[in-house]
Amino acid sequence: MDLAAFLLATAVAHVCFAVFVTAHAFLTDRDAGNWPHLTLALGLAGIAGYFFYDETGDGGSI
């Protein structure tokens, strides 16, 4: 795969991931916050953050 095809595929995937995060937040009545933007920039790492980051946590020890 050449570089241009790889970059295009990556960009398309990140856009699709961001749309998924936005749609999921809308359908579950959850605040998406900045996660769609982070997902657009970071891809799967943004999706993982959206699903696993808990801002209601008490910040205590494990």
Backbone as JSON Lines, residues from 0, in Angstrom:
{"i":0,"aa":"M","n":[0.85,-1.17,0.0],"ca":[0.0,0.0,0.0],"c":[0.9,1.23,0.0]}
{"i":1,"aa":"D","n":[0.63,2.15,-0.9],"ca":[1.45,3.36,-0.92],"c":[0.99,4.34,0.16]}
{"i":2,"aa":"L","n":[1.8,5.34,0.4],"ca":[1.57,6.28,1.49],"c":[0.26,7.05,1.33]}
{"i":3,"aa":"A","n":[-0.05,7.48,0.13],"ca":[-1.29,8.24,-0.09],"c":[-2.52,7.4,0.22]}
{"i":4,"aa":"A","n":[-2.53,6.16,-0.21],"ca":[-3.66,5.27,0.07],"c":[-3.79,5.01,1.57]}
{"i":5,"aa":"F","n":[-2.65,4.83,2.24],"ca":[-2.66,4.6,3.68],"c":[-3.22,5.81,4.42]}
{"i":6,"aa":"L","n":[-2.77,7.01,4.05],"ca":[-3.25,8.22,4.71],"c":[-4.73,8.45,4.45]}
{"i":7,"aa":"L","n":[-5.19,8.18,3.26],"ca":[-6.61,8.32,2.94],"c":[-7.43,7.32,3.74]}
{"i":8,"aa":"A","n":[-7.0,6.08,3.81],"ca":[-7.73,5.06,4.57],"c":[-7.77,5.41,6.06]}
{"i":9,"aa":"T","n":[-6.66,5.92,6.58],"ca":[-6.61,6.33,7.98],"c":[-7.55,7.49,8.24]}
{"i":10,"aa":"A","n":[-7.56,8.49,7.37],"ca":[-8.44,9.64,7.53],"c":[-9.91,9.22,7.48]}
{"i":11,"aa":"V","n":[-10.25,8.36,6.54],"ca":[-11.63,7.88,6.42],"c":[-12.03,7.1,7.67]}
{"i":12,"aa":"A","n":[-11.14,6.26,8.16],"ca":[-11.44,5.48,9.37],"c":[-11.66,6.4,10.57]}
{"i":13,"aa":"H","n":[-10.82,7.41,10.74],"ca":[-10.96,8.31,11.87],"c":[-12.26,9.1,11.79]}
{"i":14,"aa":"V","n":[-12.65,9.51,10.61],"ca":[-13.92,10.22,10.44],"c":[-15.08,9.29,10.81]}
{"i":15,"aa":"C","n":[-15.02,8.05,10.36],"ca":[-16.07,7.08,10.69],"c":[-16.11,6.82,12.2]}
{"i":16,"aa":"F","n":[-14.95,6.7,12.83],"ca":[-14.91,6.51,14.27],"c":[-15.54,7.69,15.0]}
{"i":17,"aa":"A","n":[-15.22,8.91,14.57],"ca":[-15.79,10.11,15.2],"c":[-17.29,10.17,15.02]}
{"i":18,"aa":"V","n":[-17.78,9.79,13.86],"ca":[-19.22,9.74,13.62],"c":[-19.85,8.7,14.54]}
{"i":19,"aa":"F","n":[-19.2,7.56,14.72],"ca":[-19.72,6.52,15.61],"c":[-19.82,7.03,17.04]}
{"i":20,"aa":"V","n":[-18.78,7.7,17.53],"ca":[-18.8,8.22,18.9],"c":[-19.93,9.24,19.05]}
{"i":21,"aa":"T","n":[-20.08,10.12,18.08],"ca":[-21.14,11.13,18.14],"c":[-22.52,10.48,18.12]}
{"i":22,"aa":"A","n":[-22.71,9.51,17.25],"ca":[-24.01,8.83,17.16],"c":[-24.29,8.05,18.44]}
{"i":23,"aa":"H","n":[-23.3,7.37,18.98],"ca":[-23.49,6.61,20.21],"c":[-23.89,7.55,21.35]}
{"i":24,"aa":"A","n":[-23.21,8.67,21.47],"ca":[-23.54,9.63,22.52],"c":[-24.96,10.14,22.36]}
{"i":25,"aa":"F","n":[-25.37,10.41,21.14],"ca":[-26.72,10.9,20.89],"c":[-27.76,9.83,21.23]}
{"i":26,"aa":"L","n":[-27.53,8.61,20.78],"ca":[-28.5,7.53,20.98],"c":[-28.62,7.1,22.43]}
{"i":27,"aa":"T","n":[-27.55,7.22,23.2],"ca":[-27.57,6.82,24.61],"c":[-27.78,8.0,25.54]}
{"i":28,"aa":"D","n":[-28.04,9.16,24.98],"ca":[-28.26,10.39,25.76],"c":[-27.1,10.67,26.71]}
{"i":29,"aa":"R","n":[-25.9,10.5,26.17],"ca":[-24.66,10.69,26.91],"c":[-23.95,11.9,26.33]}
{"i":30,"aa":"D","n":[-23.28,12.67,27.18],"ca":[-22.52,13.82,26.7],"c":[-21.23,13.35,26.05]}
{"i":31,"aa":"A","n":[-21.06,13.69,24.79],"ca":[-19.86,13.26,24.06],"c":[-18.64,14.1,24.44]}
{"i":32,"aa":"G","n":[-18.87,15.29,24.92],"ca":[-17.75,16.15,25.3],"c":[-16.83,16.42,24.12]}
{"i":33,"aa":"N","n":[-15.54,16.33,24.36],"ca":[-14.54,16.53,23.31],"c":[-14.13,15.23,22.64]}
{"i":34,"aa":"W","n":[-14.75,14.11,23.02],"ca":[-14.33,12.81,22.5],"c":[-14.45,12.68,20.99]}
{"i":35,"aa":"P","n":[-15.47,13.25,20.33],"ca":[-15.46,13.15,18.86],"c":[-14.24,13.81,18.23]}
{"i":36,"aa":"H","n":[-13.82,14.96,18.79],"ca":[-12.63,15.64,18.26],"c":[-11.37,14.83,18.53]}
{"i":37,"aa":"L","n":[-11.28,14.28,19.74],"ca":[-10.12,13.46,20.07],"c":[-10.09,12.19,19.23]}
{"i":38,"aa":"T","n":[-11.27,11.61,18.98],"ca":[-11.34,10.42,18.14],"c":[-10.94,10.74,16.71]}
{"i":39,"aa":"L","n":[-11.35,11.9,16.24],"ca":[-10.96,12.32,14.9],"c":[-9.44,12.42,14.79]}
{"i":40,"aa":"A","n":[-8.81,12.9,15.85],"ca":[-7.35,13.05,15.83],"c":[-6.6,11.76,16.16]}
{"i":41,"aa":"L","n":[-7.15,10.95,17.07],"ca":[-6.4,9.8,17.59],"c":[-6.96,8.44,17.21]}
{"i":42,"aa":"G","n":[-8.11,8.41,16.57],"ca":[-8.68,7.14,16.12],"c":[-9.15,6.25,17.24]}
{"i":43,"aa":"L","n":[-8.67,5.02,17.27],"ca":[-9.12,4.05,18.27],"c":[-8.81,4.47,19.69]}
{"i":44,"aa":"A","n":[-7.76,5.23,19.9],"ca":[-7.44,5.71,21.24],"c":[-8.55,6.65,21.73]}
{"i":45,"aa":"G","n":[-9.12,7.45,20.84],"ca":[-10.23,8.32,21.22],"c":[-11.47,7.53,21.57]}
{"i":46,"aa":"I","n":[-11.75,6.47,20.82],"ca":[-12.9,5.62,21.12],"c":[-12.71,4.96,22.49]}
{"i":47,"aa":"A","n":[-11.53,4.46,22.75],"ca":[-11.25,3.83,24.05],"c":[-11.44,4.85,25.17]}
{"i":48,"aa":"G","n":[-10.96,6.06,24.98],"ca":[-11.14,7.09,25.99],"c":[-12.6,7.41,26.23]}
{"i":49,"aa":"Y","n":[-13.38,7.5,25.16],"ca":[-14.8,7.79,25.28],"c":[-15.51,6.72,26.1]}
{"i":50,"aa":"F","n":[-15.21,5.47,25.85],"ca":[-15.9,4.39,26.54],"c":[-15.37,4.13,27.94]}
{"i":51,"aa":"F","n":[-14.08,4.36,28.19],"ca":[-13.51,3.98,29.48],"c":[-13.23,5.13,30.42]}
{"i":52,"aa":"Y","n":[-13.25,6.37,29.95],"ca":[-13.0,7.51,30.83],"c":[-14.27,7.78,31.63]}
{"i":53,"aa":"D","n":[-14.14,7.84,32.94],"ca":[-15.28,8.08,33.82],"c":[-15.05,9.38,34.58]}
{"i":54,"aa":"E","n":[-15.7,10.44,34.14],"ca":[-15.49,11.73,34.79],"c":[-16.26,11.83,36.1]}
{"i":55,"aa":"T","n":[-17.1,10.84,36.43],"ca":[-17.81,10.85,37.7],"c":[-17.04,10.14,38.79]}
{"i":56,"aa":"G","n":[-15.87,9.63,38.45],"ca":[-15.05,8.91,39.43],"c":[-14.61,9.83,40.55]}
{"i":57,"aa":"D","n":[-14.32,9.26,41.7],"ca":[-13.93,10.05,42.86],"c":[-12.45,10.37,42.88]}
{"i":58,"aa":"G","n":[-11.69,9.83,41.96],"ca":[-10.27,10.13,41.89],"c":[-9.47,9.46,42.99]}
{"i":59,"aa":"G","n":[-10.06,8.49,43.7],"ca":[-9.4,7.81,44.8],"c":[-8.42,6.77,44.31]}
{"i":60,"aa":"S","n":[-7.93,6.01,45.25],"ca":[-6.96,4.98,44.91],"c":[-7.67,3.77,44.3]}
{"i":61,"aa":"I","n":[-6.87,2.89,43.75],"ca":[-7.41,1.71,43.07],"c":[-8.02,0.75,44.04]}
